[in-house]
Amino acid sequence: MSDPLRVRWLGRVPYREALAVQAALFEHGTGQHLLLLEHPHVFTHGARSDLSLNLRCDPAAVGAELVAVKRGGDITYHGPGQLVGYPIVNVDNRLGASAHVCNVEGLIIDALAELGLPNAGRLEGFAGVWLDVGHPDPAVVPRKICAIGVRLSRGRTMHGFALNVTTDMTYLREHIVPCGIGDKPVTSLADEGIDVTMREVVDIVARLAGERWADGAVERQDVAWKHAADGRDLSAFSRGEGPGEQVKLVSDRAAARLEAAGVTSGLSIETRKPEWLRPKVELGAGVTSLRKTIRELGLVTVCEDAGCPNLSDCWAEGTATFMVLGERCTRACGFCLVDTSKPLAPAADEPDRVAEAIERMALDHAVLTMVARDDLADGGMAHVAACVEAIRERRPGTRVETLISDVKGDDAALDLLLQERPDVLNHNVETVARLQRAVRPSAGYARSLSVLARAKRAGLTTKTGFMVGLGETDDEIEGCLADLADLGVDIVTIGQYLRPTSHHLPIVRYAEPAEFVRWKAIGEAFGIGHVEASPLTRSSYHAKSAADAVDAPVAVPVGSVSFT
């Protein structure tokens, strides 16, 4: 049996983020993937594009980006109402890119036939899918409904197709010369009289793609489509732009978000925890000493602020998680206890104080985490980078791990930290694709994958983590691990979600210890270097030993600490 085609409907995703994800799957993966999504308005062009002739507008003036990409073809457009598909699949390199283009064309031709357009076909000398090629009436000219541009290297493909469903055709007809073809019109399903939803198109394309590339074996995961109660568009959640159209409910908002994602039950806040979720708290001399250092230097630990169950265990071993950039977060994720009051300005001396703490404790592995600081132009990345620099100045042998926010997908902001080259770059995906909007309404699955992909491309050891017990299925956990493995992620942490208060997301179930053992085995079988999985595992738990396991650079072992 063939490996499944892992189909992901990702919602509306900025082009650069999707490009980073598909590039990582292309470079590091071996599995079969099909990313399906929409883009905000963007014009893309290959290396041979003639923009002086084929770009007819100022992109910024029409609310669009202009992005150069390594693919064939001239300038094209992507935007809302257009289904973009990126097959990252294995093909026989000897057949060449033209055979793969023909295969993608065949996929779309078959899909259009099911949707009521049996007149779709190929036009000799022009890539893509066209309508009414060879029509007996010379007055009926061929119309392009789907653009195609691919890259093939070492038997693996990236880029793909853009099928116009309900696209605003002004961008294709007035603002550019699509694919540099000025004498042939473009069209969409809507223009051809086909009244169909994006979801219906996605369902057909996903099924047919599975038949074409995986003998019908499809493993599919979708981010939220619409709110279950009132049908409001939730696509903003999938692209990290906050709650979009606000879901106004008088009942518990956190539970309502889960219900919208298909989770309708949960445990009462009074439900007694199983024995394996009862950490033993022992406040010995090591804990007292570390707390003294933290208080003297005016630092904040996420161990205390987020109610971590491993506090005494980690502190007794000289390991703590400190939070830089203050203790107030600009986001309100449904699982997190961190304060969401208006944040204060970053403390200019914090990098020196953090570095001094590490020097005092002679630490070999330091982890810096942060609150999300969407109020800052760079999301706080320059401050985190300054902390890394200060640590290395005081104690050059210390290995530095940074657990960061997604900085709203801002490439320039993320580069401020990547240029400082932390030894481990950690960014949590937190949950499976379907539950993203319920669990963290100001973030997104594709955006998190893009942060990890960019860190991997920079040559850093990459790490991420997610929680279980929020209503995800076992298949979704396995699919998420497959995505992370093919992205090239080195370290993954998996732990049980514990509800901080009755105002937070409910726990759907407690996963048993044996399940964590199995998920660890699955993830490492996929190729992830180290999976740290147990009911009480958190992002920085056993951070040093996890980095050791994947051979991240390390000095002579002395101690370990995590700064959040």
PANUVEX-511423 format. One line per 2 residues: number of its first residue (from 0); their letters; for each residue x, y, z of C-alpha. Coordinates in nm, 4 decimals, m for minus. Example, Ala and Ser with C-alpha at 12.3 -4.5 7.8 and 13.67 -1.06 7.14 Angstrom:
% PANUVEX-511423
0	as	1.2300/m0.4500/0.7800 | 1.3670/m0.1060/0.7140
***
This chain:
% PANUVEX-511423
0	ms	0.0000/0.0000/0.0000 | 0.1230/0.3507/m0.0832
2	dp	0.2102/0.6034/0.1831 | m0.0836/0.8395/0.2247
4	lr	m0.1057/1.1761/0.0592 | m0.1156/1.4180/0.3535
6	vr	m0.3663/1.6815/0.2452 | m0.3823/2.0006/0.4509
8	wl	m0.6440/2.2715/0.4027 | m0.4660/2.5680/0.5633
10	gr	m0.7154/2.8505/0.5076 | m0.5852/3.1879/0.3956
12	vp	m0.2064/3.2030/0.4303 | 0.0355/3.4808/0.3251
14	yr	0.2414/3.3708/0.0259 | 0.5825/3.3934/0.1920
16	ea	0.4697/3.1756/0.4821 | 0.3337/2.9066/0.2526
18	la	0.6524/2.9255/0.0461 | 0.8673/2.8647/0.3552
20	vq	0.6576/2.5612/0.4521 | 0.6570/2.3998/0.1102
22	aa	1.0292/2.4682/0.0653 | 1.1040/2.2860/0.3928
24	lf	0.8840/1.9906/0.2955 | 1.0583/1.9887/m0.0424
26	eh	1.4107/1.9989/0.1035 | 1.3769/1.7797/0.4137
28	gt	1.0739/1.5584/0.3619 | 1.0210/1.2218/0.2020
30	gq	0.6437/1.1934/0.2443 | 0.3706/1.2970/0.0031
32	hl	0.2009/1.6292/0.0802 | m0.0643/1.8482/m0.0786
34	ll	m0.1089/2.1938/0.0718 | m0.4407/2.3535/m0.0221
36	le	m0.5060/2.7179/0.0660 | m0.5915/3.0699/m0.0404
38	hp	m0.3508/3.3645/m0.0399 | m0.4101/3.7307/0.0355
40	hv	m0.3576/3.9399/m0.2806 | m0.0105/3.8718/m0.4223
42	ft	0.1644/3.8804/m0.7611 | 0.4416/3.6239/m0.8058
44	hg	0.6888/3.5966/m1.0896 | 0.9614/3.3611/m1.2058
46	ar	1.3179/3.4550/m1.2914 | 1.2395/3.5094/m1.6605
48	sd	0.9387/3.7352/m1.6102 | 0.9265/4.0641/m1.8000
50	ls	0.7660/4.2918/m1.5417 | 0.8064/4.6013/m1.7564
52	ln	0.5562/4.4525/m2.0018 | 0.3392/4.2268/m1.7886
54	lr	0.2913/4.4167/m1.4613 | 0.0387/4.6949/m1.5242
56	cd	m0.0040/4.8391/m1.1746 | 0.1704/4.9384/m0.8570
58	pa	0.1088/4.6248/m0.6439 | 0.0907/4.8226/m0.3204
60	av	m0.1738/5.0525/m0.4690 | m0.4059/4.7544/m0.5262
62	ga	m0.3301/4.5940/m0.1891 | m0.0997/4.3227/m0.3207
64	el	0.2535/4.1990/m0.2588 | 0.5078/4.1332/m0.5348
66	va	0.7229/3.8243/m0.4735 | 0.9963/3.6679/m0.6889
68	vk	1.0055/3.2866/m0.6783 | 1.2160/3.0054/m0.8211
70	rg	0.9719/2.8474/m1.0638 | 0.8888/2.8447/m1.4289
72	gd	0.6430/3.0846/m1.5867 | 0.5896/3.4597/m1.5964
74	it	0.3892/3.6794/m1.3590 | 0.0697/3.5471/m1.2067
76	yh	m0.1749/3.6384/m0.9331 | m0.3038/3.4667/m0.6196
78	gp	m0.5829/3.5925/m0.3993 | m0.9064/3.5226/m0.2111
80	gq	m1.1467/3.2970/m0.3963 | m0.8655/3.1144/m0.5744
82	lv	m0.7723/2.7592/m0.4727 | m0.3950/2.7274/m0.4621
84	gy	m0.2473/2.3778/m0.4413 | 0.1112/2.2832/m0.3683
86	pi	0.1847/1.9133/m0.4300 | 0.5146/1.8256/m0.2614
88	vn	0.5404/1.4719/m0.3922 | 0.7968/1.2222/m0.5139
90	vd	0.8159/1.1671/m0.8893 | 1.0531/0.9905/m1.1258
92	nr	1.3151/1.2538/m1.2052 | 1.3798/1.0918/m1.5451
94	lg	1.0316/1.1893/m1.6640 | 1.1095/1.5594/m1.6245
96	as	0.9054/1.8557/m1.5055 | 0.6833/1.8518/m1.8153
98	ah	0.5397/1.5124/m1.7186 | 0.4602/1.6427/m1.3704
100	vc	0.2934/1.9517/m1.5187 | 0.0834/1.7232/m1.7356
102	nv	m0.0140/1.5234/m1.4264 | m0.1219/1.8351/m1.2376
104	eg	m0.3189/1.9492/m1.5413 | m0.4905/1.6101/m1.5482
106	li	m0.5886/1.6485/m1.1829 | m0.7574/1.9829/m1.2468
108	id	m0.9213/1.8671/m1.5706 | m1.0775/1.5725/m1.3852
110	al	m1.1904/1.7976/m1.0993 | m1.3515/2.0484/m1.3377
112	ae	m1.5363/1.7689/m1.5138 | m1.6931/1.6682/m1.1808
114	lg	m1.7801/2.0320/m1.1143 | m1.9702/2.0636/m1.4419
116	lp	m1.7051/2.1820/m1.6879 | m1.6346/1.8886/m1.9206
118	na	m1.4853/2.1321/m2.1730 | m1.1585/2.1698/m1.9767
120	gr	m0.8365/2.0609/m2.1428 | m0.4839/2.1518/m2.2493
122	le	m0.3705/2.4128/m2.5003 | m0.0600/2.3085/m2.6892
124	gf	0.2397/2.5251/m2.6049 | 0.0780/2.6776/m2.2944
126	ag	0.0898/2.5273/m1.9448 | m0.2269/2.5297/m1.7365
128	vw	m0.5871/2.4256/m1.7863 | m0.8049/2.5892/m2.0511
130	ld	m1.1702/2.5809/m2.1496 | m1.3088/2.5280/m2.5007
132	vg	m0.9812/2.4356/m2.6699 | m1.0607/2.3374/m3.0310
134	hp	m1.4210/2.4610/m3.0139 | m1.5857/2.4320/m3.3579
136	dp	m1.7118/2.7898/m3.3396 | m1.4105/3.0156/m3.4123
138	av	m1.5787/3.2925/m3.2154 | m1.5324/3.0865/m2.8965
140	vp	m1.1729/3.1390/m2.7824 | m0.9885/2.9265/m2.5245
142	rk	m1.0020/3.0690/m2.1705 | m0.7504/2.9917/m1.8974
144	ic	m0.9051/2.8843/m1.5695 | m0.6014/2.7403/m1.3891
146	ai	m0.2355/2.8473/m1.3902 | 0.0378/2.5911/m1.3261
148	gv	0.4052/2.6363/m1.2424 | 0.6261/2.3716/m1.0827
150	rl	0.9790/2.2950/m0.9743 | 1.1321/1.9466/m0.9911
152	sr	1.4656/1.8566/m0.8330 | 1.6100/1.5281/m0.7091
154	gr	1.2826/1.3491/m0.7678 | 1.0766/1.5905/m0.5566
156	tm	0.8363/1.8659/m0.6567 | 0.7115/2.1979/m0.5216
158	hg	0.4885/2.4866/m0.6374 | 0.1721/2.3825/m0.8202
160	fa	m0.1601/2.5228/m0.9422 | m0.3950/2.8168/m0.8928
162	ln	m0.7576/2.7456/m0.9820 | m0.9929/3.0425/m1.0102
164	vt	m1.3112/2.9649/m0.8172 | m1.4670/3.2987/m0.7150
166	td	m1.1573/3.5086/m0.7797 | m1.1762/3.8852/m0.8323
168	mt	m1.0730/3.8713/m1.1980 | m0.9794/4.2414/m1.2032
170	yl	m0.6374/4.1431/m1.0717 | m0.5826/3.9060/m1.3638
172	re	m0.7490/4.1061/m1.6395 | m0.6407/4.4618/m1.5618
174	hi	m0.3424/4.4608/m1.3271 | m0.1162/4.2050/m1.5031
176	vp	m0.0754/4.0095/m1.8226 | m0.1303/3.6623/m1.6715
178	cg	0.1658/3.4345/m1.7388 | 0.2760/3.6826/m2.0049
180	ig	m0.0037/3.5704/m2.2394 | m0.1764/3.8853/m2.3564
182	dk	m0.3964/3.7537/m2.6371 | m0.5936/3.4896/m2.4437
184	pv	m0.8558/3.5576/m2.1755 | m0.8765/3.4182/m1.8227
186	ts	m1.1860/3.2965/m1.6424 | m1.3159/3.1423/m1.3200
188	la	m1.5718/2.8850/m1.2128 | m1.8038/3.1690/m1.1106
190	de	m1.7658/3.3407/m1.4506 | m1.8513/3.0122/m1.6198
192	gi	m2.1774/2.9889/m1.4248 | m2.0606/2.7224/m1.1770
194	dv	m2.2007/2.8056/m0.8312 | m1.9777/2.6102/m0.5954
196	tm	m1.8142/2.6676/m0.2563 | m1.4424/2.6529/m0.1961
198	re	m1.4935/2.3580/0.0349 | m1.6703/2.1585/m0.2363
200	vv	m1.3806/2.2231/m0.4730 | m1.1248/2.1289/m0.2073
202	di	m1.3063/1.8017/m0.1313 | m1.3022/1.6967/m0.4963
204	va	m0.9393/1.7989/m0.5573 | m0.8211/1.6263/m0.2381
206	rl	m0.9885/1.2982/m0.3300 | m0.8671/1.2991/m0.6901
208	ag	m0.5144/1.3939/m0.5847 | m0.5064/1.0992/m0.3458
210	er	m0.6063/0.8678/m0.6298 | m0.3372/1.0182/m0.8537
212	wa	m0.0439/1.0267/m0.6110 | m0.1222/0.7735/m0.3375
214	dg	m0.3530/0.5029/m0.4763 | m0.6454/0.6674/m0.2984
216	av	m0.4822/0.6812/0.0448 | m0.5514/1.0304/0.1839
218	er	m0.4745/1.1555/0.5354 | m0.6454/1.4923/0.5569
220	qd	m0.6529/1.7676/0.8171 | m0.8267/2.1045/0.7863
222	va	m0.8045/2.4248/0.9859 | m1.1441/2.5661/1.0811
224	wk	m1.3711/2.6550/0.7886 | m1.6738/2.8254/0.9405
226	ha	m1.8351/2.8636/1.2786 | m2.0690/2.5718/1.3376
228	ad	m2.3542/2.7822/1.4779 | m2.3790/3.0795/1.2460
230	gr	m2.1562/3.0011/0.9489 | m1.9261/3.2997/0.9971
232	dl	m1.5913/3.2885/0.8219 | m1.3084/3.1801/1.0530
234	sa	m1.0257/3.1907/0.8013 | m0.8495/3.4699/0.9919
236	fs	m0.7632/3.2189/1.2625 | m0.5673/3.0112/1.0165
238	rg	m0.3476/3.2991/0.9112 | m0.2606/3.4466/1.2499
240	eg	m0.4615/3.7685/1.2194 | m0.6711/3.7321/1.5326
242	pg	m1.0370/3.6394/1.5672 | m1.1565/3.7946/1.2398
244	eq	m1.5364/3.8167/1.2521 | m1.6002/3.8021/1.6267
246	vk	m1.8106/3.5086/1.7391 | m2.0484/3.6754/1.9858
248	lv	m2.1718/3.4231/2.2347 | m2.3048/3.4852/2.5825
250	sd	m2.1720/3.1546/2.7109 | m1.8149/3.0493/2.7693
252	ra	m1.6158/3.1734/2.4672 | m1.3398/2.9178/2.5100
254	aa	m1.5841/2.6271/2.5039 | m1.7676/2.7856/2.2097
256	rl	m1.4466/2.7938/2.0076 | m1.3902/2.4256/2.0736
258	ea	m1.7492/2.3510/1.9735 | m1.6933/2.5358/1.6472
260	ag	m1.3967/2.3068/1.5823 | m1.6054/1.9956/1.6502
262	vt	m1.5364/1.9367/2.0212 | m1.8614/1.9284/2.2179
264	sg	m1.7698/1.7697/2.5520 | m1.5183/1.8208/2.8287
266	ls	m1.4339/1.7272/3.1850 | m1.5588/1.9358/3.4740
268	ie	m1.3020/2.1604/3.6404 | m1.3676/1.9574/3.9567
270	tr	m1.2750/1.6260/3.7911 | m1.0039/1.4570/3.9944
272	kp	m0.6705/1.4202/3.8171 | m0.5287/1.0716/3.7650
274	ew	m0.2388/0.9734/3.9865 | 0.0160/1.0147/3.7054
276	lr	m0.0747/1.3847/3.6840 | 0.0016/1.4545/4.0493
278	pk	0.3569/1.5938/4.0655 | 0.5351/1.5652/4.3970
280	ve	0.6235/1.9104/4.5260 | 0.9462/1.9161/4.7282
282	lg	1.0825/2.2627/4.8030 | 1.4363/2.1711/4.9019
284	ag	1.7617/2.3684/4.9173 | 1.8080/2.3770/4.5388
286	vt	1.4653/2.5345/4.4877 | 1.5277/2.7893/4.7636
288	sl	1.8666/2.8858/4.6184 | 1.7313/2.9334/4.2665
290	rk	1.4343/3.1347/4.3913 | 1.6757/3.3608/4.5815
292	ti	1.8784/3.4309/4.2651 | 1.5617/3.5004/4.0662
294	re	1.4298/3.7446/4.3251 | 1.7630/3.9252/4.3664
296	lg	1.7863/3.9899/3.9929 | 1.4213/4.0868/3.9532
298	lv	1.3495/3.8136/3.6962 | 1.0211/3.6400/3.6150
300	tv	0.9783/3.2661/3.5720 | 0.7091/3.1120/3.3600
302	ce	0.7351/2.8177/3.5980 | 0.5432/3.0280/3.8505
304	da	0.3410/3.2550/3.6205 | 0.2062/2.9701/3.4056
306	gc	0.1591/2.7265/3.6939 | 0.3971/2.4613/3.5564
308	pn	0.3524/2.1230/3.7307 | 0.7267/2.0501/3.7086
310	ls	0.8401/2.3520/3.9114 | 0.9871/2.1715/4.2101
312	dc	1.1288/1.8888/3.9968 | 1.3133/2.1260/3.7623
314	wa	1.4144/2.3842/4.0232 | 1.5612/2.1160/4.2467
316	eg	1.7951/2.0291/3.9565 | 1.8888/2.3942/3.8981
318	ta	1.6638/2.4266/3.5934 | 1.4162/2.7120/3.5596
320	tf	1.2244/2.8864/3.2852 | 1.2485/3.2638/3.2830
322	mv	1.0212/3.4942/3.0917 | 1.1772/3.7900/2.9108
324	lg	0.9979/4.0981/2.7772 | 0.7847/4.1239/3.0895
326	er	0.5081/3.9095/3.2297 | 0.2117/4.0439/3.0296
328	ct	0.1167/3.8872/2.6969 | m0.0616/4.0651/2.4108
330	ra	m0.2556/3.7519/2.3203 | m0.5227/3.5578/2.5066
332	cg	m0.4779/3.1919/2.4189 | m0.7413/2.9621/2.5642
334	fc	m0.4956/2.7430/2.7531 | m0.2540/2.9933/2.9077
336	lv	m0.2490/3.1489/3.2562 | m0.0090/3.4342/3.1730
338	dt	m0.1413/3.7857/3.2443 | m0.2958/3.9681/2.9449
340	sk	m0.2984/4.3213/3.0882 | m0.1452/4.5996/2.8805
342	pl	0.2302/4.5233/2.8714 | 0.5007/4.7585/2.9922
344	ap	0.8014/4.8676/2.7892 | 1.0814/4.6076/2.7805
346	aa	1.3408/4.6561/3.0546 | 1.6627/4.7720/2.8878
348	de	1.8798/4.6007/3.1499 | 1.7011/4.2646/3.1324
350	pd	1.9553/4.1017/2.8964 | 2.2351/4.1789/3.1445
352	rv	2.0316/4.0514/3.4399 | 1.9463/3.7267/3.2620
354	ae	2.3105/3.6784/3.1627 | 2.4209/3.7439/3.5197
356	ai	2.1820/3.4787/3.6508 | 2.3249/3.2257/3.4063
358	er	2.6806/3.3177/3.5016 | 2.6039/3.2929/3.8738
360	ma	2.4523/2.9488/3.8319 | 2.7266/2.8336/3.5898
362	ld	2.4699/2.7027/3.3489 | 2.5508/2.4991/3.0422
364	ha	2.2080/2.5148/2.8728 | 1.9909/2.8268/2.8981
366	vl	1.6371/2.8522/2.7615 | 1.4834/3.1937/2.6978
368	tm	1.1109/3.2118/2.6441 | 0.8931/3.5161/2.5994
370	va	0.5447/3.6561/2.6128 | 0.3983/3.7556/2.2776
372	rd	0.4638/4.1255/2.2205 | 0.2499/4.2213/1.9226
374	dl	0.2610/4.5780/2.0526 | 0.6271/4.6054/1.9491
376	ad	0.7248/4.6671/1.5867 | 0.9615/4.3688/1.5853
378	gg	0.7537/4.1485/1.8158 | 1.0355/4.1652/2.0719
380	ma	1.2900/3.9791/1.8604 | 1.5650/4.2392/1.8993
382	hv	1.5284/4.2120/2.2775 | 1.5513/3.8311/2.2710
384	aa	1.8536/3.8566/2.0412 | 2.0135/4.1000/2.2884
386	cv	1.9590/3.8440/2.5670 | 2.1313/3.5757/2.3582
388	ea	2.4226/3.8113/2.2880 | 2.4571/3.9060/2.6562
390	ir	2.4637/3.5416/2.7653 | 2.7358/3.4579/2.5162
392	er	2.9447/3.7557/2.6227 | 2.9328/3.6511/2.9877
394	rp	2.9463/3.2750/2.9395 | 3.0476/3.1772/2.5840
396	gt	3.0166/2.8042/2.6459 | 2.6476/2.8178/2.7344
398	rv	2.4112/2.6635/2.4817 | 2.1153/2.8978/2.4296
400	et	1.7625/2.7851/2.3441 | 1.4927/3.0397/2.2583
402	li	1.1201/2.9648/2.2801 | 0.9535/3.2415/2.0798
404	sd	0.6237/3.3713/1.9468 | 0.5406/3.3689/1.5750
406	vk	0.5979/3.7502/1.5470 | 0.2909/3.7559/1.3177
408	gd	0.5000/3.5918/1.0467 | 0.7222/3.9005/1.0055
410	da	1.0334/3.7842/0.8164 | 1.2417/4.0898/0.9047
412	al	1.1596/4.0602/1.2753 | 1.2391/3.6900/1.2861
414	dl	1.5681/3.7543/1.1078 | 1.6823/3.9728/1.3989
416	ll	1.6939/3.6593/1.6131 | 1.8007/3.4120/1.3449
418	qe	2.1084/3.6265/1.2761 | 2.2086/3.5848/1.6406
420	rp	2.1900/3.2069/1.5797 | 2.0522/3.0584/1.9031
422	dv	2.1621/2.6977/1.9382 | 1.8005/2.5772/1.9540
424	ln	1.5038/2.7672/1.8078 | 1.1817/2.6569/1.9759
426	hn	0.8357/2.7666/1.8636 | 0.5288/2.5725/1.9698
428	ve	0.2588/2.4630/1.7287 | 0.0502/2.3923/2.0450
430	tv	m0.2210/2.1732/1.8872 | m0.3345/1.9978/1.5701
432	ar	m0.4543/2.1900/1.2651 | m0.8284/2.1576/1.3310
434	lq	m0.8118/2.3041/1.6825 | m0.5868/2.6035/1.6141
436	ra	m0.8554/2.8722/1.6238 | m1.0052/2.7285/1.9421
438	vr	m0.6786/2.6965/2.1293 | m0.4873/3.0060/2.0128
440	ps	m0.7105/3.2417/1.8141 | m0.4311/3.4873/1.7253
442	ag	m0.1955/3.2283/1.5775 | m0.2128/2.9636/1.3057
444	ya	m0.0865/2.6221/1.1995 | 0.0715/2.7326/0.8723
446	rs	0.2323/3.0350/1.0360 | 0.3921/2.8212/1.3073
448	ls	0.5193/2.5744/1.0502 | 0.6676/2.8649/0.8545
450	vl	0.8604/2.9915/1.1609 | 1.0082/2.6457/1.2133
452	ar	1.0828/2.6118/0.8420 | 1.2717/2.9420/0.8316
454	ak	1.4743/2.8483/1.1389 | 1.5617/2.5139/0.9830
456	ra	1.6678/2.6840/0.6609 | 1.8963/2.9081/0.8690
458	gl	2.0745/2.5937/0.9882 | 1.9457/2.5990/1.3462
460	tt	1.8364/2.3063/1.5592 | 1.4555/2.3365/1.5619
462	kt	1.2091/2.2396/1.8323 | 0.8340/2.2560/1.8825
464	gf	0.5669/2.1168/2.1109 | 0.1965/2.0528/2.1444
466	mv	m0.0611/1.9535/2.4041 | m0.3054/1.6643/2.4051
468	gl	m0.6414/1.6319/2.5763 | m0.8149/1.9174/2.3925
470	ge	m1.0278/1.7016/2.1641 | m0.7748/1.5995/1.8994
472	td	m0.7854/1.2489/1.7525 | m0.5047/0.9980/1.7462
474	de	m0.4888/1.0255/1.3667 | m0.4517/1.4035/1.3959
476	ie	m0.1614/1.3632/1.6384 | 0.0097/1.1209/1.4010
478	gc	m0.0508/1.3560/1.1068 | 0.0934/1.6495/1.2979
480	la	0.4049/1.4466/1.3824 | 0.4400/1.3519/1.0151
482	dl	0.4199/1.7200/0.9155 | 0.6853/1.8184/1.1714
484	ad	0.9152/1.5350/1.0691 | 0.9002/1.6226/0.6994
486	lg	0.9560/1.9871/0.7885 | 1.2895/1.8809/0.9409
488	vd	1.2033/1.9598/1.3055 | 1.4652/1.8082/1.5371
490	iv	1.2896/1.8011/1.8760 | 0.9205/1.7717/1.9696
492	ti	0.7607/1.7867/2.3141 | 0.4171/1.6376/2.3877
494	gq	0.2347/1.6884/2.7174 | m0.1100/1.6734/2.8723
496	yl	m0.3111/1.9961/2.8738 | m0.4012/2.0997/3.2304
498	rp	m0.6784/2.3547/3.2672 | m0.5519/2.6517/3.4729
500	ts	m0.8966/2.7905/3.5710 | m1.2635/2.7498/3.4870
502	hh	m1.2246/3.0413/3.2401 | m0.9846/2.8405/3.0226
504	lp	m1.0459/2.5669/2.7675 | m1.1936/2.2491/2.9172
506	iv	m1.0000/1.9242/2.9228 | m1.1681/1.6705/2.6965
508	ry	m0.9728/1.3746/2.8328 | m0.6612/1.2652/3.0173
510	ae	m0.4245/1.0686/2.7948 | m0.2650/0.7667/2.9628
512	pa	0.1145/0.7366/3.0046 | 0.1330/0.4472/2.7567
514	ef	m0.0092/0.6718/2.4854 | 0.2791/0.9161/2.5265
516	vr	0.5247/0.6285/2.4897 | 0.3532/0.5310/2.1643
518	wk	0.3508/0.8889/2.0279 | 0.7210/0.9191/2.1050
520	ai	0.7872/0.6010/1.9063 | 0.5738/0.7210/1.6140
522	ge	0.7440/1.0610/1.5973 | 1.0936/0.9194/1.6111
524	af	1.0033/0.6543/1.3523 | 0.9006/0.9398/1.1206
526	gi	1.2521/1.0823/1.1620 | 1.2216/1.3389/1.4422
528	gh	1.5522/1.3342/1.6296 | 1.4043/1.3344/1.9798
530	ve	1.0470/1.3304/2.1110 | 1.0006/1.4167/2.4787
532	as	0.6541/1.2873/2.5682 | 0.4841/1.2311/2.9027
534	pl	0.1767/1.3617/3.0836 | 0.3774/1.6311/3.2646
536	tr	0.6077/1.7286/2.9769 | 0.6229/2.1015/2.9028
538	ss	0.8174/2.2975/2.6415 | 1.1369/2.3328/2.8440
540	yh	1.1180/2.0034/3.0327 | 1.4451/1.8112/2.9971
542	ak	1.5558/2.0783/2.7477 | 1.9261/2.0046/2.7908
544	sa	1.8978/1.6272/2.7498 | 1.6713/1.6726/2.4455
546	ad	1.9308/1.9007/2.2817 | 2.2037/1.6503/2.3727
548	av	2.0030/1.3761/2.2027 | 2.0136/1.5567/1.8662
550	da	2.3761/1.6652/1.9067 | 2.3094/2.0371/1.9307
552	pv	2.6322/2.2244/2.0203 | 2.7025/2.1952/2.3919
554	av	2.9749/2.3010/2.6358 | 3.1080/2.0969/2.9293
556	pv	2.7974/1.9986/3.1333 | 2.7595/2.2052/3.4469
558	gs	2.3884/2.2728/3.4888 | 2.0781/2.3662/3.2998
560	vs	1.8214/2.6445/3.3038 | 1.5386/2.7660/3.0853
562	ft	1.4475/3.1297/3.0513 | 1.0960/3.2077/2.9393
***
